[in-house]
Amino acid sequence: MATAIMEAQLRDALNTDRDLTARGARAAERQPSGVAIERGQNVLGIWHWRGGQFELHVGRTGPVATVETVAEAVRYTREQLGT
């Protein structure tokens, strides 16, 4: 249950970030878990809540970033994936 709650909080925060939305990025829920960062038809990365932190996966790689809070995940997304 904690996973669903944390990922929903991240999805909501990403979708209300003015900088990301201005750049055409949006967050979408993935099943069974995860929050995809999308621009148009492209998936830029997927955040997962695991072990008390968020992990960002890009492509088929392992986590390229790990952060502890929603705010850090939004900031990282804005800086690294929002261009």
C-alpha positions as CSV (number, residue, x, y, z in Angstrom):
1,M,0.0,0.0,0.0
2,A,2.8,2.4,0.8
3,T,4.1,2.0,-2.8
4,A,0.8,3.1,-4.3
5,I,0.6,6.1,-2.0
6,M,4.1,7.3,-2.6
7,E,3.9,6.8,-6.3
8,A,0.5,8.7,-6.4
9,Q,2.0,11.6,-4.5
10,L,4.9,11.7,-7.0
11,R,2.6,11.5,-10.0
12,D,0.5,14.3,-8.7
13,A,3.5,16.5,-7.9
14,L,5.0,15.9,-11.4
15,N,1.7,16.7,-13.1
16,T,1.4,20.0,-11.2
17,D,5.0,21.2,-11.8
18,R,4.7,24.2,-14.1
19,D,8.1,23.8,-15.6
20,L,7.5,20.2,-16.6
21,T,4.0,20.8,-17.9
22,A,5.2,23.8,-19.9
23,R,7.8,21.5,-21.6
24,G,5.0,19.0,-22.5
25,A,6.0,16.4,-19.9
26,R,3.4,14.5,-17.9
27,A,3.4,11.6,-15.4
28,A,1.3,8.5,-15.9
29,E,0.7,5.5,-13.6
30,R,2.2,2.2,-14.7
31,Q,0.9,-1.2,-13.8
32,P,1.6,-2.9,-11.5
33,S,3.7,0.0,-10.2
34,G,5.7,3.0,-11.3
35,V,5.3,6.5,-12.6
36,A,6.3,7.1,-16.2
37,I,7.5,10.4,-17.4
38,E,6.1,10.9,-20.9
39,R,6.4,13.5,-23.6
40,G,4.1,12.8,-26.4
41,Q,4.4,9.1,-27.2
42,N,7.9,8.9,-25.7
43,V,8.6,7.5,-22.2
44,L,11.6,9.4,-20.8
45,G,11.9,7.4,-17.6
46,I,10.0,5.5,-14.9
47,W,10.2,6.2,-11.2
48,H,9.6,3.3,-8.8
49,W,9.2,3.5,-5.0
50,R,11.4,0.7,-3.6
51,G,12.9,0.2,-0.2
52,G,11.9,3.6,1.1
53,Q,13.2,5.6,-1.8
54,F,12.4,6.5,-5.4
55,E,14.5,4.9,-8.2
56,L,14.5,6.3,-11.7
57,H,15.0,3.9,-14.5
58,V,15.7,5.1,-18.0
59,G,15.4,2.6,-20.9
60,R,16.3,-0.9,-19.7
61,T,19.0,0.2,-17.3
62,G,19.1,-0.2,-13.6
63,P,18.4,2.9,-11.5
64,V,20.2,6.0,-12.8
65,A,19.2,8.0,-9.7
66,T,17.8,7.3,-6.3
67,V,16.2,10.0,-4.1
68,E,14.3,9.9,-0.8
69,T,11.6,12.5,-1.3
70,V,8.9,13.5,-3.8
71,A,10.5,17.0,-3.9
72,E,13.9,15.5,-4.9
73,A,12.3,13.3,-7.5
74,V,10.5,16.3,-9.1
75,R,13.6,18.4,-9.0
76,Y,15.7,15.6,-10.6
77,T,13.1,15.0,-13.3
78,R,12.9,18.7,-14.1
79,E,16.7,19.0,-14.3
80,Q,17.5,15.8,-16.1
81,L,14.5,14.7,-18.1
82,G,12.5,17.9,-18.6
83,T,14.7,19.4,-21.3
